[in-house]
């Protein structure tokens, strides 16, 4: 067993992938784990993980430059067997640690070059230049690292030619975490969206859809708005009158909302970074035993149709979203069957236990090499 230090300058200490899954799984298998964060909430030990705080960032530029230096300084004092990076801005930190003879792993949560191409507030030429530049730096750094962990098979396949020690550790749900004992007969006429709320994640079309629903359906909205102007705009829509704005909830709070809802919505926009993504919220809805209303991307349609666990719609069409909501709210037996199918798919395939085994095997290989 070894001493592992996970590093992040951007994620919260209770991040689902970083802390709840990867760090806790490594502790459960006998590793000593330190998680370095930059949230200003101080040091602590939680679930066997030592959390080391380097202080909260005051803005995006501070996070990308000063916080990364603080993270590097803390990392150097910990003398780990493996350093596991979780943010693109930490790639230079990883290179410095490699220069000191350390083993370094990069965790690619997203396809960042594609993510940059989806930032429509940037000029198209700026997007292309930034995407190209980051792609080349990413390749340079990851070729020198000891391994790459990716959140999807698609991202893994991108990294394999760069670093043959690349493995996909998919961000699938932990079995049982979000299951509810609420019987279907007691569910409200409600659907839910759980996660970061943003224009690119379909909030405008979803609230517009609530304007044209024919059933008494309401939308449970869980999460924080990423854009203040988008929040102000959607709050002025007539459909906002059918929204239960619940804010950010902890995991038991999320379970309670999923338990009372008859469907979960994940109608993200058709941008390059989402087309091949495996959105955690879709699989969490499935794990909770409720059907999904998902964007009709080819990959997502394949998963939903093969699992028979929901409906796929054009995410830019509020009327289509409204129709799917009405259908599931008014056809409880069908919705319950879809929910049961989704839960079974999670139990048999889309679960963290399978991914945890891959993570532990990956670490065992690194430590023995």
Short mmCIF file of the C-alpha atoms (twelve columns), coordinates in Angstrom:
data_MODEL
# 
_entry.id   MODEL 
# 
loop_
_atom_site.group_PDB 
_atom_site.id 
_atom_site.type_symbol 
_atom_site.label_atom_id 
_atom_site.label_alt_id 
_atom_site.label_comp_id 
_atom_site.label_asym_id 
_atom_site.label_seq_id 
_atom_site.Cartn_x 
_atom_site.Cartn_y 
_atom_site.Cartn_z 
_atom_site.pdbx_PDB_model_num 
ATOM 1   C CA . UNK A 1   0.000   0.000  0.000   1 
ATOM 2   C CA . UNK A 2   1.131   3.555  -0.589  1 
ATOM 3   C CA . UNK A 3   0.723   7.175  0.317   1 
ATOM 4   C CA . UNK A 4   -1.465  8.943  -2.233  1 
ATOM 5   C CA . UNK A 5   -2.026  12.698 -2.489  1 
ATOM 6   C CA . UNK A 6   -4.948  13.984 -4.545  1 
ATOM 7   C CA . UNK A 7   -4.594  17.608 -5.636  1 
ATOM 8   C CA . UNK A 8   -7.299  20.089 -6.633  1 
ATOM 9   C CA . UNK A 9   -7.441  23.861 -6.786  1 
ATOM 10  C CA . UNK A 10  -11.009 23.968 -8.112  1 
ATOM 11  C CA . UNK A 11  -13.120 21.148 -6.673  1 
ATOM 12  C CA . UNK A 12  -14.787 21.217 -3.237  1 
ATOM 13  C CA . UNK A 13  -13.525 18.859 -0.549  1 
ATOM 14  C CA . UNK A 14  -16.718 16.793 -0.750  1 
ATOM 15  C CA . UNK A 15  -16.629 16.443 -4.543  1 
ATOM 16  C CA . UNK A 16  -18.473 13.303 -5.584  1 
ATOM 17  C CA . UNK A 17  -15.807 11.893 -7.899  1 
ATOM 18  C CA . UNK A 18  -12.708 13.108 -6.080  1 
ATOM 19  C CA . UNK A 19  -13.613 12.564 -2.428  1 
ATOM 20  C CA . UNK A 20  -16.706 10.368 -2.131  1 
ATOM 21  C CA . UNK A 21  -15.510 7.847  -4.706  1 
ATOM 22  C CA . UNK A 22  -11.794 7.878  -5.472  1 
ATOM 23  C CA . UNK A 23  -10.306 9.006  -2.153  1 
ATOM 24  C CA . UNK A 24  -12.613 6.932  0.042   1 
ATOM 25  C CA . UNK A 25  -12.172 3.858  -2.158  1 
ATOM 26  C CA . UNK A 26  -8.380  4.100  -1.850  1 
ATOM 27  C CA . UNK A 27  -8.664  4.406  1.943   1 
ATOM 28  C CA . UNK A 28  -10.943 1.370  2.042   1 
ATOM 29  C CA . UNK A 29  -8.238  -0.626 0.274   1 
ATOM 30  C CA . UNK A 30  -5.514  0.315  2.740   1 
ATOM 31  C CA . UNK A 31  -3.879  3.354  1.159   1 
ATOM 32  C CA . UNK A 32  -2.968  6.470  3.117   1 
ATOM 33  C CA . UNK A 33  -4.791  9.308  1.348   1 
ATOM 34  C CA . UNK A 34  -4.358  13.086 1.577   1 
ATOM 35  C CA . UNK A 35  -6.628  15.430 -0.363  1 
ATOM 36  C CA . UNK A 36  -5.203  18.914 -0.951  1 
ATOM 37  C CA . UNK A 37  -7.963  21.485 -1.581  1 
ATOM 38  C CA . UNK A 38  -8.250  25.265 -1.860  1 
ATOM 39  C CA . UNK A 39  -11.598 26.124 -0.263  1 
ATOM 40  C CA . UNK A 40  -10.640 27.992 2.924   1 
ATOM 41  C CA . UNK A 41  -12.490 25.595 5.246   1 
ATOM 42  C CA . UNK A 42  -9.400  24.393 7.084   1 
ATOM 43  C CA . UNK A 43  -7.738  21.039 7.624   1 
ATOM 44  C CA . UNK A 44  -9.649  17.999 8.833   1 
ATOM 45  C CA . UNK A 45  -9.840  14.212 8.665   1 
ATOM 46  C CA . UNK A 46  -13.013 12.839 7.108   1 
ATOM 47  C CA . UNK A 47  -13.803 9.161  6.450   1 
ATOM 48  C CA . UNK A 48  -10.130 8.319  6.830   1 
ATOM 49  C CA . UNK A 49  -9.027  10.961 4.299   1 
ATOM 50  C CA . UNK A 50  -6.711  13.717 5.545   1 
ATOM 51  C CA . UNK A 51  -7.880  16.985 3.990   1 
ATOM 52  C CA . UNK A 52  -5.218  19.698 3.689   1 
ATOM 53  C CA . UNK A 53  -6.509  23.176 2.844   1 
ATOM 54  C CA . UNK A 54  -4.241  25.757 1.180   1 
ATOM 55  C CA . UNK A 55  -6.736  28.621 1.449   1 
ATOM 56  C CA . UNK A 56  -9.642  29.825 -0.629  1 
ATOM 57  C CA . UNK A 57  -9.115  31.429 -4.012  1 
ATOM 58  C CA . UNK A 58  -10.423 34.964 -4.502  1 
ATOM 59  C CA . UNK A 59  -11.300 34.536 -8.178  1 
ATOM 60  C CA . UNK A 60  -10.618 32.540 -11.329 1 
ATOM 61  C CA . UNK A 61  -7.190  34.098 -11.980 1 
ATOM 62  C CA . UNK A 62  -6.150  33.583 -8.361  1 
ATOM 63  C CA . UNK A 63  -7.275  29.952 -8.589  1 
ATOM 64  C CA . UNK A 64  -5.363  29.319 -11.800 1 
ATOM 65  C CA . UNK A 65  -2.095  30.931 -10.738 1 
ATOM 66  C CA . UNK A 66  -1.667  31.623 -7.017  1 
ATOM 67  C CA . UNK A 67  -3.730  28.651 -5.802  1 
ATOM 68  C CA . UNK A 68  -1.782  26.268 -8.011  1 
ATOM 69  C CA . UNK A 69  1.457   27.487 -6.430  1 
ATOM 70  C CA . UNK A 70  -0.002  26.960 -2.952  1 
ATOM 71  C CA . UNK A 71  -1.112  23.478 -3.955  1 
ATOM 72  C CA . UNK A 72  2.377   22.683 -5.284  1 
ATOM 73  C CA . UNK A 73  4.026   23.923 -2.093  1 
ATOM 74  C CA . UNK A 74  1.733   21.758 0.065   1 
ATOM 75  C CA . UNK A 75  2.216   18.765 -2.234  1 
ATOM 76  C CA . UNK A 76  6.004   19.015 -1.947  1 
ATOM 77  C CA . UNK A 77  5.795   18.777 1.855   1 
ATOM 78  C CA . UNK A 78  3.783   15.541 1.766   1 
ATOM 79  C CA . UNK A 79  6.276   13.249 -0.026  1 
ATOM 80  C CA . UNK A 80  3.715   10.891 -1.570  1 
ATOM 81  C CA . UNK A 81  4.178   7.715  -3.584  1 
ATOM 82  C CA . UNK A 82  1.622   8.955  -6.129  1 
ATOM 83  C CA . UNK A 83  0.280   12.451 -6.844  1 
ATOM 84  C CA . UNK A 84  -3.157  12.478 -8.510  1 
ATOM 85  C CA . UNK A 85  -4.131  15.758 -10.245 1 
ATOM 86  C CA . UNK A 86  -7.754  16.741 -10.826 1 
ATOM 87  C CA . UNK A 87  -7.610  20.108 -12.632 1 
ATOM 88  C CA . UNK A 88  -6.173  21.148 -16.005 1 
ATOM 89  C CA . UNK A 89  -4.416  24.139 -14.421 1 
ATOM 90  C CA . UNK A 90  -2.435  21.685 -12.270 1 
ATOM 91  C CA . UNK A 91  -0.641  20.155 -15.276 1 
ATOM 92  C CA . UNK A 92  2.414   22.437 -14.677 1 
ATOM 93  C CA . UNK A 93  2.358   21.296 -11.028 1 
ATOM 94  C CA . UNK A 94  2.477   17.708 -12.249 1 
ATOM 95  C CA . UNK A 95  5.466   18.451 -14.470 1 
ATOM 96  C CA . UNK A 96  7.350   20.013 -11.554 1 
ATOM 97  C CA . UNK A 97  6.590   16.993 -9.361  1 
ATOM 98  C CA . UNK A 98  7.810   14.679 -12.151 1 
ATOM 99  C CA . UNK A 99  11.009  16.731 -12.347 1 
ATOM 100 C CA . UNK A 100 11.495  15.920 -8.648  1 
ATOM 101 C CA . UNK A 101 11.200  12.207 -9.401  1 
ATOM 102 C CA . UNK A 102 7.603   11.708 -8.239  1 
ATOM 103 C CA . UNK A 103 4.922   9.484  -9.772  1 
ATOM 104 C CA . UNK A 104 2.107   11.619 -11.200 1 
ATOM 105 C CA . UNK A 105 -1.377  10.787 -12.503 1 
ATOM 106 C CA . UNK A 106 -3.706  13.186 -14.306 1 
ATOM 107 C CA . UNK A 107 -7.467  12.694 -13.907 1 
ATOM 108 C CA . UNK A 108 -9.202  13.991 -17.052 1 
ATOM 109 C CA . UNK A 109 -12.743 14.729 -15.905 1 
ATOM 110 C CA . UNK A 110 -13.534 16.468 -19.192 1 
ATOM 111 C CA . UNK A 111 -12.227 16.712 -22.745 1 
ATOM 112 C CA . UNK A 112 -10.896 20.236 -22.127 1 
ATOM 113 C CA . UNK A 113 -10.027 21.138 -25.758 1 
ATOM 114 C CA . UNK A 114 -13.610 20.268 -26.737 1 
ATOM 115 C CA . UNK A 115 -14.927 22.093 -23.685 1 
ATOM 116 C CA . UNK A 116 -13.130 25.250 -24.844 1 
ATOM 117 C CA . UNK A 117 -14.748 24.920 -28.285 1 
ATOM 118 C CA . UNK A 118 -18.148 25.031 -26.565 1 
ATOM 119 C CA . UNK A 119 -17.522 28.386 -24.853 1 
ATOM 120 C CA . UNK A 120 -19.709 30.508 -27.113 1 
ATOM 121 C CA . UNK A 121 -18.927 33.744 -25.255 1 
ATOM 122 C CA . UNK A 122 -15.452 33.568 -26.827 1 
ATOM 123 C CA . UNK A 123 -14.800 34.591 -30.414 1 
ATOM 124 C CA . UNK A 124 -14.606 31.509 -32.699 1 
ATOM 125 C CA . UNK A 125 -10.961 32.204 -33.559 1 
ATOM 126 C CA . UNK A 126 -10.078 32.611 -29.898 1 
ATOM 127 C CA . UNK A 127 -11.819 29.318 -29.084 1 
ATOM 128 C CA . UNK A 128 -9.910  27.465 -31.782 1 
ATOM 129 C CA . UNK A 129 -6.527  28.937 -30.804 1 
ATOM 130 C CA . UNK A 130 -7.042  28.237 -27.089 1 
ATOM 131 C CA . UNK A 131 -8.296  24.720 -27.805 1 
ATOM 132 C CA . UNK A 132 -5.335  23.973 -30.072 1 
ATOM 133 C CA . UNK A 133 -2.828  25.403 -27.611 1 
ATOM 134 C CA . UNK A 134 -4.188  23.540 -24.620 1 
ATOM 135 C CA . UNK A 135 -4.420  20.258 -26.566 1 
ATOM 136 C CA . UNK A 136 -0.719  20.430 -27.393 1 
ATOM 137 C CA . UNK A 137 0.307   21.304 -23.827 1 
ATOM 138 C CA . UNK A 138 -1.922  18.543 -22.460 1 
ATOM 139 C CA . UNK A 139 -0.255  16.024 -24.775 1 
ATOM 140 C CA . UNK A 140 3.213   17.253 -23.763 1 
ATOM 141 C CA . UNK A 141 2.462   16.920 -20.043 1 
ATOM 142 C CA . UNK A 142 0.493   13.671 -20.060 1 
ATOM 143 C CA . UNK A 143 3.096   11.893 -22.170 1 
ATOM 144 C CA . UNK A 144 5.491   12.420 -19.255 1 
ATOM 145 C CA . UNK A 145 3.121   11.366 -16.481 1 
ATOM 146 C CA . UNK A 146 2.932   7.855  -15.044 1 
ATOM 147 C CA . UNK A 147 -0.705  7.404  -15.989 1 
ATOM 148 C CA . UNK A 148 -3.953  9.080  -17.005 1 
ATOM 149 C CA . UNK A 149 -7.342  8.396  -15.462 1 
ATOM 150 C CA . UNK A 150 -10.335 9.472  -17.549 1 
ATOM 151 C CA . UNK A 151 -14.038 9.893  -16.792 1 
ATOM 152 C CA . UNK A 152 -15.251 8.222  -20.006 1 
ATOM 153 C CA . UNK A 153 -14.056 5.607  -22.516 1 
ATOM 154 C CA . UNK A 154 -14.084 8.315  -25.216 1 
ATOM 155 C CA . UNK A 155 -11.565 10.456 -23.317 1 
ATOM 156 C CA . UNK A 156 -9.509  7.339  -22.553 1 
ATOM 157 C CA . UNK A 157 -9.257  6.554  -26.263 1 
ATOM 158 C CA . UNK A 158 -8.012  10.100 -26.864 1 
ATOM 159 C CA . UNK A 159 -5.223  9.658  -24.311 1 
ATOM 160 C CA . UNK A 160 -4.117  6.096  -25.130 1 
ATOM 161 C CA . UNK A 161 -1.893  7.161  -28.080 1 
ATOM 162 C CA . UNK A 162 -0.366  9.809  -25.790 1 
ATOM 163 C CA . UNK A 163 0.084   7.616  -22.712 1 
ATOM 164 C CA . UNK A 164 -0.508  3.847  -22.915 1 
ATOM 165 C CA . UNK A 165 -1.119  3.795  -19.138 1 
ATOM 166 C CA . UNK A 166 -4.548  5.418  -19.569 1 
ATOM 167 C CA . UNK A 167 -7.673  3.901  -18.030 1 
ATOM 168 C CA . UNK A 168 -11.309 4.980  -17.884 1 
ATOM 169 C CA . UNK A 169 -12.752 5.208  -14.365 1 
ATOM 170 C CA . UNK A 170 -16.328 6.173  -15.104 1 
ATOM 171 C CA . UNK A 171 -18.189 8.414  -12.681 1 
ATOM 172 C CA . UNK A 172 -21.013 5.931  -12.080 1 
ATOM 173 C CA . UNK A 173 -23.204 5.969  -8.934  1 
ATOM 174 C CA . UNK A 174 -22.518 4.175  -5.692  1 
ATOM 175 C CA . UNK A 175 -25.089 1.421  -5.320  1 
ATOM 176 C CA . UNK A 176 -27.759 2.250  -2.764  1 
ATOM 177 C CA . UNK A 177 -26.631 5.823  -2.038  1 
ATOM 178 C CA . UNK A 178 -29.594 7.560  -3.681  1 
ATOM 179 C CA . UNK A 179 -32.270 4.873  -3.562  1 
ATOM 180 C CA . UNK A 180 -35.462 5.926  -1.812  1 
ATOM 181 C CA . UNK A 181 -38.081 3.910  0.033   1 
ATOM 182 C CA . UNK A 182 -40.887 6.187  -1.214  1 
ATOM 183 C CA . UNK A 183 -43.462 4.022  -3.057  1 
ATOM 184 C CA . UNK A 184 -44.550 5.174  -6.478  1 
ATOM 185 C CA . UNK A 185 -48.101 5.731  -5.255  1 
ATOM 186 C CA . UNK A 186 -46.770 8.395  -2.872  1 
ATOM 187 C CA . UNK A 187 -44.663 10.312 -5.392  1 
ATOM 188 C CA . UNK A 188 -45.697 13.875 -6.182  1 
ATOM 189 C CA . UNK A 189 -46.482 15.139 -9.670  1 
ATOM 190 C CA . UNK A 190 -42.937 16.438 -9.914  1 
ATOM 191 C CA . UNK A 191 -39.828 15.987 -12.040 1 
ATOM 192 C CA . UNK A 192 -36.343 17.095 -11.080 1 
ATOM 193 C CA . UNK A 193 -33.091 18.518 -12.353 1 
ATOM 194 C CA . UNK A 194 -30.036 18.054 -10.107 1 
ATOM 195 C CA . UNK A 195 -26.668 19.664 -10.782 1 
ATOM 196 C CA . UNK A 196 -24.991 22.874 -11.840 1 
ATOM 197 C CA . UNK A 197 -27.548 25.162 -13.503 1 
ATOM 198 C CA . UNK A 198 -26.454 26.990 -16.655 1 
ATOM 199 C CA . UNK A 199 -27.660 28.041 -20.084 1 
ATOM 200 C CA . UNK A 200 -25.530 25.393 -21.786 1 
ATOM 201 C CA . UNK A 201 -27.124 22.792 -19.506 1 
ATOM 202 C CA . UNK A 202 -30.573 23.601 -20.848 1 
ATOM 203 C CA . UNK A 203 -32.171 25.612 -18.034 1 
ATOM 204 C CA . UNK A 204 -33.853 28.124 -20.354 1 
ATOM 205 C CA . UNK A 205 -35.559 25.439 -22.441 1 
ATOM 206 C CA . UNK A 206 -36.516 23.459 -19.330 1 
ATOM 207 C CA . UNK A 207 -38.249 26.385 -17.630 1 
ATOM 208 C CA . UNK A 208 -39.896 27.279 -20.961 1 
ATOM 209 C CA . UNK A 209 -41.142 23.691 -21.142 1 
ATOM 210 C CA . UNK A 210 -42.913 24.117 -17.806 1 
ATOM 211 C CA . UNK A 211 -45.019 26.864 -19.421 1 
ATOM 212 C CA . UNK A 212 -46.652 24.377 -21.796 1 
ATOM 213 C CA . UNK A 213 -47.071 21.269 -19.635 1 
ATOM 214 C CA . UNK A 214 -50.692 20.076 -19.522 1 
ATOM 215 C CA . UNK A 215 -50.404 18.121 -16.296 1 
ATOM 216 C CA . UNK A 216 -49.981 19.792 -12.867 1 
ATOM 217 C CA . UNK A 217 -46.289 18.826 -13.001 1 
ATOM 218 C CA . UNK A 218 -43.760 20.916 -11.094 1 
ATOM 219 C CA . UNK A 219 -39.987 21.040 -11.507 1 
ATOM 220 C CA . UNK A 220 -37.728 20.417 -8.511  1 
ATOM 221 C CA . UNK A 221 -34.595 22.431 -9.314  1 
ATOM 222 C CA . UNK A 222 -31.585 21.411 -7.220  1 
ATOM 223 C CA . UNK A 223 -28.261 23.201 -7.591  1 
ATOM 224 C CA . UNK A 224 -26.730 26.618 -7.950  1 
ATOM 225 C CA . UNK A 225 -26.844 28.941 -10.956 1 
ATOM 226 C CA . UNK A 226 -23.520 29.415 -12.726 1 
ATOM 227 C CA . UNK A 227 -24.648 32.664 -14.422 1 
ATOM 228 C CA . UNK A 228 -26.455 35.430 -12.538 1 
ATOM 229 C CA . UNK A 229 -27.940 36.917 -15.699 1 
ATOM 230 C CA . UNK A 230 -29.385 33.551 -16.748 1 
ATOM 231 C CA . UNK A 231 -30.935 33.107 -13.315 1 
ATOM 232 C CA . UNK A 232 -32.558 36.544 -13.528 1 
ATOM 233 C CA . UNK A 233 -33.882 35.771 -17.006 1 
ATOM 234 C CA . UNK A 234 -35.458 32.395 -16.226 1 
ATOM 235 C CA . UNK A 235 -37.000 33.680 -12.996 1 
ATOM 236 C CA . UNK A 236 -38.961 36.103 -15.192 1 
ATOM 237 C CA . UNK A 237 -40.363 33.308 -17.406 1 
ATOM 238 C CA . UNK A 238 -44.014 32.326 -16.785 1 
ATOM 239 C CA . UNK A 239 -42.839 28.731 -16.329 1 
ATOM 240 C CA . UNK A 240 -40.929 29.740 -13.192 1 
ATOM 241 C CA . UNK A 241 -44.240 29.640 -11.369 1 
ATOM 242 C CA . UNK A 242 -44.075 25.838 -11.683 1 
ATOM 243 C CA . UNK A 243 -40.529 25.579 -10.302 1 
ATOM 244 C CA . UNK A 244 -39.575 24.527 -6.782  1 
ATOM 245 C CA . UNK A 245 -36.201 26.289 -6.490  1 
ATOM 246 C CA . UNK A 246 -34.508 24.166 -3.807  1 
ATOM 247 C CA . UNK A 247 -30.934 25.441 -4.081  1 
ATOM 248 C CA . UNK A 248 -27.895 23.323 -3.314  1 
ATOM 249 C CA . UNK A 249 -28.659 20.153 -1.335  1 
ATOM 250 C CA . UNK A 250 -26.399 17.646 0.410   1 
ATOM 251 C CA . UNK A 251 -26.540 14.005 -0.639  1 
ATOM 252 C CA . UNK A 252 -29.407 13.036 1.737   1 
ATOM 253 C CA . UNK A 253 -31.272 16.088 0.444   1 
ATOM 254 C CA . UNK A 254 -30.729 14.988 -3.156  1 
ATOM 255 C CA . UNK A 255 -32.004 11.509 -2.263  1 
ATOM 256 C CA . UNK A 256 -35.164 13.043 -0.778  1 
ATOM 257 C CA . UNK A 257 -35.854 15.050 -3.950  1 
ATOM 258 C CA . UNK A 258 -35.244 12.057 -6.215  1 
ATOM 259 C CA . UNK A 259 -37.536 9.992  -4.018  1 
ATOM 260 C CA . UNK A 260 -40.515 12.276 -4.494  1 
ATOM 261 C CA . UNK A 261 -39.966 12.898 -8.239  1 
ATOM 262 C CA . UNK A 262 -41.327 10.763 -11.082 1 
ATOM 263 C CA . UNK A 263 -38.495 11.565 -13.529 1 
ATOM 264 C CA . UNK A 264 -35.099 13.254 -13.765 1 
ATOM 265 C CA . UNK A 265 -34.206 15.696 -16.539 1 
ATOM 266 C CA . UNK A 266 -30.790 15.945 -18.227 1 
ATOM 267 C CA . UNK A 267 -31.369 17.975 -21.405 1 
ATOM 268 C CA . UNK A 268 -27.902 19.431 -21.955 1 
ATOM 269 C CA . UNK A 269 -27.169 21.373 -25.141 1 
ATOM 270 C CA . UNK A 270 -25.512 19.794 -28.148 1 
ATOM 271 C CA . UNK A 271 -21.964 21.092 -27.655 1 
ATOM 272 C CA . UNK A 272 -18.809 19.100 -28.502 1 
ATOM 273 C CA . UNK A 273 -17.898 18.286 -24.914 1 
ATOM 274 C CA . UNK A 274 -21.311 16.782 -24.088 1 
ATOM 275 C CA . UNK A 275 -21.889 14.535 -27.112 1 
ATOM 276 C CA . UNK A 276 -19.596 11.777 -25.824 1 
ATOM 277 C CA . UNK A 277 -20.006 12.513 -22.111 1 
ATOM 278 C CA . UNK A 278 -21.509 10.163 -19.535 1 
ATOM 279 C CA . UNK A 279 -23.404 12.626 -17.309 1 
ATOM 280 C CA . UNK A 280 -23.405 11.513 -13.693 1 
ATOM 281 C CA . UNK A 281 -26.869 12.964 -13.131 1 
ATOM 282 C CA . UNK A 282 -28.398 10.608 -15.714 1 
ATOM 283 C CA . UNK A 283 -26.990 7.561  -13.948 1 
ATOM 284 C CA . UNK A 284 -27.938 8.921  -10.533 1 
ATOM 285 C CA . UNK A 285 -31.542 9.251  -11.696 1 
ATOM 286 C CA . UNK A 286 -31.342 5.636  -12.878 1 
ATOM 287 C CA . UNK A 287 -29.831 4.506  -9.581  1 
ATOM 288 C CA . UNK A 288 -32.693 6.194  -7.719  1 
ATOM 289 C CA . UNK A 289 -35.184 4.197  -9.774  1 
ATOM 290 C CA . UNK A 290 -36.751 7.043  -11.736 1 
ATOM 291 C CA . UNK A 291 -36.856 7.384  -15.546 1 
ATOM 292 C CA . UNK A 292 -34.694 9.920  -17.333 1 
ATOM 293 C CA . UNK A 293 -35.615 12.611 -19.853 1 
ATOM 294 C CA . UNK A 294 -32.363 13.035 -21.759 1 
ATOM 295 C CA . UNK A 295 -30.947 14.861 -24.755 1 
ATOM 296 C CA . UNK A 296 -31.212 12.807 -27.929 1 
ATOM 297 C CA . UNK A 297 -27.454 12.468 -28.502 1 
ATOM 298 C CA . UNK A 298 -26.513 9.177  -30.172 1 
ATOM 299 C CA . UNK A 299 -24.576 7.829  -27.176 1 
ATOM 300 C CA . UNK A 300 -27.257 8.813  -24.665 1 
ATOM 301 C CA . UNK A 301 -30.040 7.406  -26.847 1 
ATOM 302 C CA . UNK A 302 -28.195 4.090  -27.052 1 
ATOM 303 C CA . UNK A 303 -27.906 3.874  -23.252 1 
ATOM 304 C CA . UNK A 304 -31.515 4.936  -22.585 1 
ATOM 305 C CA . UNK A 305 -33.038 2.757  -25.299 1 
ATOM 306 C CA . UNK A 306 -30.990 -0.340 -24.483 1 
ATOM 307 C CA . UNK A 307 -31.834 0.039  -20.795 1 
ATOM 308 C CA . UNK A 308 -35.467 1.048  -21.560 1 
ATOM 309 C CA . UNK A 309 -35.172 3.606  -18.799 1 
ATOM 310 C CA . UNK A 310 -36.597 6.841  -20.182 1 
ATOM 311 C CA . UNK A 311 -37.254 9.186  -23.077 1 
ATOM 312 C CA . UNK A 312 -34.885 11.146 -25.313 1 
ATOM 313 C CA . UNK A 313 -35.835 14.553 -26.718 1 
ATOM 314 C CA . UNK A 314 -34.414 17.470 -28.661 1 
ATOM 315 C CA . UNK A 315 -32.906 19.587 -25.843 1 
ATOM 316 C CA . UNK A 316 -33.569 22.803 -27.775 1 
ATOM 317 C CA . UNK A 317 -37.317 22.084 -28.097 1 
ATOM 318 C CA . UNK A 318 -39.293 23.110 -24.973 1 
ATOM 319 C CA . UNK A 319 -42.477 21.582 -26.405 1 
ATOM 320 C CA . UNK A 320 -40.783 18.172 -26.747 1 
ATOM 321 C CA . UNK A 321 -39.469 18.390 -23.191 1 
ATOM 322 C CA . UNK A 322 -42.937 19.344 -21.932 1 
ATOM 323 C CA . UNK A 323 -44.496 16.410 -23.782 1 
ATOM 324 C CA . UNK A 324 -42.030 13.966 -22.189 1 
ATOM 325 C CA . UNK A 325 -42.716 15.390 -18.721 1 
ATOM 326 C CA . UNK A 326 -46.474 15.117 -19.224 1 
ATOM 327 C CA . UNK A 327 -46.192 11.562 -20.524 1 
ATOM 328 C CA . UNK A 328 -44.240 10.274 -17.536 1 
ATOM 329 C CA . UNK A 329 -46.325 12.191 -14.979 1 
ATOM 330 C CA . UNK A 330 -49.583 10.842 -16.447 1 
ATOM 331 C CA . UNK A 331 -48.361 7.273  -17.117 1 
ATOM 332 C CA . UNK A 332 -47.166 6.208  -13.674 1 
ATOM 333 C CA . UNK A 333 -47.025 2.472  -14.417 1 
ATOM 334 C CA . UNK A 334 -44.834 3.036  -17.461 1 
ATOM 335 C CA . UNK A 335 -42.624 5.478  -15.544 1 
ATOM 336 C CA . UNK A 336 -42.252 2.995  -12.685 1 
ATOM 337 C CA . UNK A 337 -41.208 0.246  -15.121 1 
ATOM 338 C CA . UNK A 338 -38.652 2.543  -16.744 1 
ATOM 339 C CA . UNK A 339 -37.321 3.472  -13.317 1 
ATOM 340 C CA . UNK A 340 -36.993 -0.176 -12.350 1 
ATOM 341 C CA . UNK A 341 -35.159 -0.891 -15.624 1 
ATOM 342 C CA . UNK A 342 -32.746 1.973  -14.997 1 
ATOM 343 C CA . UNK A 343 -31.950 0.786  -11.495 1 
ATOM 344 C CA . UNK A 344 -31.286 -2.721 -12.803 1 
ATOM 345 C CA . UNK A 345 -28.910 -1.314 -15.430 1 
ATOM 346 C CA . UNK A 346 -26.985 0.460  -12.670 1 
ATOM 347 C CA . UNK A 347 -26.859 -2.670 -10.522 1 
ATOM 348 C CA . UNK A 348 -25.542 -4.768 -13.384 1 
ATOM 349 C CA . UNK A 349 -23.267 -2.330 -15.215 1 
ATOM 350 C CA . UNK A 350 -23.252 1.395  -14.461 1 
ATOM 351 C CA . UNK A 351 -22.040 1.360  -10.846 1 
ATOM 352 C CA . UNK A 352 -19.032 2.579  -8.880  1 
ATOM 353 C CA . UNK A 353 -18.123 -0.881 -7.529  1 
ATOM 354 C CA . UNK A 354 -16.994 -1.937 -11.002 1 
ATOM 355 C CA . UNK A 355 -15.060 1.298  -11.496 1 
ATOM 356 C CA . UNK A 356 -13.488 1.071  -8.040  1 
ATOM 357 C CA . UNK A 357 -11.998 -2.307 -8.940  1 
ATOM 358 C CA . UNK A 358 -10.388 -0.742 -12.025 1 
ATOM 359 C CA . UNK A 359 -9.034  2.146  -9.943  1 
ATOM 360 C CA . UNK A 360 -7.439  -0.158 -7.370  1 
ATOM 361 C CA . UNK A 361 -5.889  -2.326 -10.087 1 
ATOM 362 C CA . UNK A 362 -4.504  0.805  -11.774 1 
ATOM 363 C CA . UNK A 363 -2.902  1.953  -8.504  1 
ATOM 364 C CA . UNK A 364 -1.503  -1.503 -7.772  1 
ATOM 365 C CA . UNK A 365 0.270   -1.474 -11.144 1 
ATOM 366 C CA . UNK A 366 1.695   2.009  -10.550 1 
ATOM 367 C CA . UNK A 367 2.984   1.170  -7.087  1 
ATOM 368 C CA . UNK A 368 4.578   -2.090 -8.180  1 
ATOM 369 C CA . UNK A 369 6.310   -0.622 -11.241 1 
# 
